[in-house]
Amino acid sequence: MKIVDLTVLLEEDLPCDPPIQIPKIDRWDHKKTAPGMGDYFPGTTVDDLPEGNGWAIDFVQMCTHSGTHLDAPWHYFPRQNEAYIPGGEKAWTIDQVPLEWCIGRGVKLDFSDKPDGYKITKQDFVDKLAEINHTLQPGEIVLVKSGARGSTTPGIHGDRWAQKEYLVAGAGVSAEATDWMIDQGVHVCGTDGWSWDVPLPFEAQEFSKTKDTSIIWEGHREGRQKAYCHIEKLANLDNIPNDGYTVYALPIPVKGGSAGWCRVIAILDE
């Protein structure tokens, strides 16, 4: 069995998030915890511990959108499924997302030859699927290689992970393409970029020119019409083929959460 880890390493102090979302990790090593071991084993002293060592523990402060995570419909809007239900229904939080959605056959769509800020269209999806001779099936998980983590086209992009430039790197997915994908029976998708949408500064530039409010966070907002989830900050998409594997993206069920951290893996067919 070959497993490819599609999850980024959770680290502190990386500038590839807005400052408020950068994780903070307070690491207590074996020496630092040793004096407190007496609270659990009354009467013991540091000298009673092997080489004066307690246990190593870590205290983490982070956003639910730190690291590789699965966004829930609640992140996009207070309601979901307005296309199906008059007035919609309360959007699911991450602890309400069906786990059946989070396991499925994977298909990779490589748009890393596109420039940063490119908006992927429905036709782009259709053309790419034809290029790799794949027809989307209900329950499949679509993984977009955006260009933020490097390109298969030599010289066009380098890997911008762990750099501030990652926030504005790669292509994003339009509302039109997202809507079409959902209509094919896809419930979960993902990207190796910071956002499923076009990087926000590019959307802001488009809005400043057109004053079209529909383009603001348009890929995400499609979840208001039709419930879906997407994974952000994937890694190692170069290490998986276009298809021929199963993706597991099980989120931590944060009660009422807008997202959940997940260890995303691809298990390749034998």
C-alpha positions as CSV (number, residue, x, y, z in Angstrom):
1,M,0.0,0.0,0.0
2,K,1.4,3.4,-1.0
3,I,0.3,6.4,1.0
4,V,1.0,10.0,-0.1
5,D,0.7,12.6,2.6
6,L,-1.1,15.7,1.2
7,T,-0.9,17.7,4.4
8,V,1.4,20.6,5.3
9,L,3.5,20.5,8.4
10,L,1.8,22.6,11.1
11,E,4.5,25.2,12.1
12,E,4.6,28.5,14.0
13,D,6.1,31.7,12.6
14,L,5.5,31.1,8.9
15,P,4.4,34.2,7.0
16,C,2.1,32.3,4.7
17,D,-1.0,33.3,6.7
18,P,-2.4,36.7,7.7
19,P,-0.7,37.6,11.0
20,I,-3.9,36.9,13.1
21,Q,-4.0,33.3,11.8
22,I,-0.3,32.3,12.2
23,P,-0.1,29.5,14.7
24,K,1.7,29.9,18.0
25,I,3.2,26.9,19.7
26,D,4.6,26.9,23.2
27,R,6.8,23.8,23.6
28,W,7.5,22.4,27.0
29,D,10.3,19.9,27.0
30,H,11.1,17.1,29.5
31,K,13.2,19.3,31.8
32,K,10.6,22.1,31.9
33,T,7.8,19.7,32.9
34,A,9.8,17.7,35.4
35,P,9.1,19.9,38.5
36,G,5.4,19.6,37.9
37,M,5.4,15.8,37.9
38,G,4.9,15.8,41.6
39,D,1.4,17.1,41.0
40,Y,0.5,13.7,39.5
41,F,2.8,11.5,41.5
42,P,2.8,13.0,45.0
43,G,6.0,12.8,46.9
44,T,8.2,12.5,43.9
45,T,11.0,14.9,43.1
46,V,12.9,15.7,39.9
47,D,15.7,13.4,41.2
48,D,13.2,10.5,41.1
49,L,12.7,10.9,37.4
50,P,15.0,9.2,34.8
51,E,17.8,11.7,34.1
52,G,15.4,14.3,35.6
53,N,13.0,14.1,32.6
54,G,9.2,14.6,32.7
55,W,7.1,14.5,29.6
56,A,7.1,16.7,26.6
57,I,3.9,18.6,25.9
58,D,2.9,21.5,23.6
59,F,0.4,24.3,23.9
60,V,-1.0,25.5,20.6
61,Q,-2.9,28.6,19.8
62,M,-4.3,28.6,16.2
63,C,-7.2,29.4,13.9
64,T,-9.3,26.5,12.6
65,H,-8.0,27.7,9.2
66,S,-4.4,27.2,10.1
67,G,-2.5,24.5,8.2
68,T,-4.3,22.0,6.0
69,H,-8.0,22.2,6.8
70,L,-11.5,21.4,5.5
71,D,-13.9,24.4,5.3
72,A,-17.5,23.8,6.3
73,P,-20.5,25.5,4.6
74,W,-20.9,27.6,7.8
75,H,-17.6,29.4,6.8
76,Y,-19.1,30.6,3.6
77,F,-22.5,31.9,4.7
78,P,-25.1,31.4,7.6
79,R,-27.4,29.4,5.2
80,Q,-26.8,26.7,2.6
81,N,-28.8,25.0,-0.2
82,E,-30.8,28.0,-1.2
83,A,-30.9,26.6,-4.7
84,Y,-32.8,23.5,-3.5
85,I,-34.8,24.8,-0.4
86,P,-36.8,28.1,-0.4
87,G,-34.9,30.3,2.0
88,G,-32.2,27.7,2.4
89,E,-31.4,26.0,5.7
90,K,-28.8,26.6,8.5
91,A,-25.4,25.9,7.1
92,W,-23.5,22.9,8.5
93,T,-20.6,23.5,10.9
94,I,-17.6,21.2,10.6
95,D,-18.9,18.8,13.2
96,Q,-22.0,18.3,11.0
97,V,-20.3,17.5,7.7
98,P,-21.0,13.9,6.7
99,L,-17.9,11.9,7.0
100,E,-19.0,10.0,3.9
101,W,-18.2,13.2,1.9
102,C,-14.6,13.1,3.2
103,I,-13.5,9.8,1.7
104,G,-13.7,9.4,-2.1
105,R,-11.9,8.6,-5.3
106,G,-9.5,11.4,-6.2
107,V,-8.9,13.3,-9.4
108,K,-6.2,15.9,-9.8
109,L,-6.7,18.9,-12.2
110,D,-3.4,20.7,-12.9
111,F,-3.7,24.4,-13.6
112,S,-0.2,25.3,-12.5
113,D,0.6,26.6,-16.0
114,K,-1.9,29.5,-15.3
115,P,-0.7,32.9,-14.1
116,D,-1.2,33.9,-10.5
117,G,-4.7,35.3,-10.0
118,Y,-6.2,33.3,-13.0
119,K,-9.9,32.5,-12.5
120,I,-10.6,28.9,-13.4
121,T,-13.8,28.6,-15.5
122,K,-16.2,25.8,-16.1
123,Q,-14.8,25.3,-19.5
124,D,-11.3,25.0,-18.0
125,F,-12.6,22.1,-15.9
126,V,-14.3,20.5,-18.9
127,D,-11.2,20.8,-21.0
128,K,-8.8,19.5,-18.3
129,L,-11.0,16.5,-17.6
130,A,-11.1,15.7,-21.3
131,E,-7.3,16.1,-21.5
132,I,-6.8,13.5,-18.8
133,N,-9.7,11.3,-20.2
134,H,-11.7,11.4,-16.9
135,T,-15.4,11.9,-16.3
136,L,-16.3,13.1,-12.9
137,Q,-18.3,10.7,-10.8
138,P,-20.6,11.4,-7.8
139,G,-18.6,11.4,-4.6
140,E,-15.2,12.0,-6.2
141,I,-12.8,14.5,-4.5
142,V,-11.4,17.1,-6.9
143,L,-7.8,18.3,-6.1
144,V,-6.7,21.5,-7.9
145,K,-3.0,22.1,-8.4
146,S,-3.1,25.9,-8.5
147,G,0.5,26.9,-9.1
148,A,1.0,28.2,-5.6
149,R,3.2,25.1,-4.8
150,G,5.2,25.2,-8.0
151,S,4.4,24.3,-11.6
152,T,4.9,21.4,-13.9
153,T,5.8,24.0,-16.6
154,P,9.5,24.7,-16.0
155,G,10.3,28.2,-15.0
156,I,6.7,29.5,-14.6
157,H,6.3,29.2,-10.8
158,G,8.4,28.1,-7.9
159,D,7.0,26.8,-4.6
160,R,5.9,29.8,-2.6
161,W,5.0,27.9,0.6
162,A,6.4,29.3,3.8
163,Q,6.7,32.7,2.1
164,K,4.5,35.8,2.3
165,E,4.0,35.5,-1.5
166,Y,2.0,32.3,-0.9
167,L,-1.0,34.5,0.1
168,V,-1.2,35.8,-3.5
169,A,0.0,32.8,-5.4
170,G,-1.8,30.5,-7.8
171,A,-5.0,30.3,-9.7
172,G,-8.5,30.1,-8.0
173,V,-11.8,28.6,-8.9
174,S,-14.8,30.7,-10.1
175,A,-18.3,30.4,-8.8
176,E,-19.4,29.0,-12.2
177,A,-16.8,26.2,-12.1
178,T,-17.6,25.4,-8.5
179,D,-21.3,25.2,-9.3
180,W,-20.7,22.9,-12.3
181,M,-18.5,20.6,-10.2
182,I,-21.1,20.3,-7.5
183,D,-23.7,19.4,-10.1
184,Q,-21.5,16.5,-11.1
185,G,-22.0,15.0,-7.6
186,V,-18.7,16.3,-6.1
187,H,-19.1,17.3,-2.4
188,V,-15.5,17.9,-1.4
189,C,-12.7,19.5,-3.4
190,G,-9.3,21.0,-2.5
191,T,-6.5,23.2,-3.5
192,D,-2.8,23.6,-2.7
193,G,-3.3,27.3,-2.7
194,W,-4.2,29.5,0.4
195,S,-7.8,29.9,-0.9
196,W,-10.2,28.0,-3.1
197,D,-11.0,31.4,-4.6
198,V,-8.6,33.5,-6.6
199,P,-6.2,35.1,-4.1
200,L,-8.2,37.9,-2.4
201,P,-6.1,40.9,-3.7
202,F,-6.9,39.8,-7.3
203,E,-10.6,39.6,-6.5
204,A,-10.3,43.1,-4.8
205,Q,-8.7,44.5,-7.9
206,E,-11.5,43.1,-10.1
207,F,-14.1,44.5,-7.8
208,S,-12.5,47.9,-7.7
209,K,-12.8,48.0,-11.5
210,T,-16.2,46.5,-12.1
211,K,-18.0,47.2,-8.8
212,D,-19.6,43.8,-9.3
213,T,-20.4,42.5,-5.9
214,S,-21.0,38.9,-7.1
215,I,-17.2,38.4,-7.5
216,I,-16.4,39.0,-3.8
217,W,-15.3,35.5,-2.5
218,E,-17.4,34.0,-5.3
219,G,-16.1,30.4,-5.1
220,H,-16.7,30.1,-1.4
221,R,-20.1,31.8,-1.6
222,E,-21.4,29.1,-4.0
223,G,-21.8,27.1,-0.8
224,R,-24.7,29.3,0.0
225,Q,-26.6,27.9,-3.0
226,K,-25.3,24.3,-2.9
227,A,-23.6,22.9,0.1
228,Y,-20.0,21.7,-0.4
229,C,-16.7,21.6,1.4
230,H,-13.2,22.4,0.2
231,I,-9.7,21.7,1.5
232,E,-7.1,24.4,1.5
233,K,-3.3,24.3,1.8
234,L,-2.7,20.9,0.4
235,A,0.8,19.6,-0.2
236,N,2.6,17.1,-2.5
237,L,0.1,17.1,-5.3
238,D,3.1,16.5,-7.6
239,N,3.4,13.1,-6.0
240,I,0.0,11.8,-7.0
241,P,-1.3,10.9,-10.5
242,N,-4.3,12.4,-12.1
243,D,-6.5,9.5,-10.8
244,G,-6.1,6.0,-9.4
245,Y,-6.2,6.7,-5.7
246,T,-8.6,7.2,-2.8
247,V,-8.5,10.5,-0.8
248,Y,-9.1,10.6,3.0
249,A,-9.8,14.1,4.4
250,L,-11.3,13.6,7.8
251,P,-11.6,16.9,9.8
252,I,-11.3,17.3,13.5
253,P,-14.9,17.9,14.7
254,V,-14.6,21.3,16.3
255,K,-18.1,22.0,17.8
256,G,-19.7,24.7,15.9
257,G,-16.5,25.3,13.9
258,S,-16.2,26.9,10.5
259,A,-13.4,24.5,9.6
260,G,-11.5,21.6,11.0
261,W,-7.8,20.6,10.7
262,C,-7.3,17.4,8.8
263,R,-4.6,15.0,7.8
264,V,-5.3,14.5,4.2
265,I,-3.8,11.4,2.5
266,A,-4.1,9.6,-0.8
267,I,-3.9,5.8,-0.9
268,L,-2.8,4.8,-4.4
269,D,-4.3,1.8,-6.0
270,E,-2.1,-1.3,-6.0
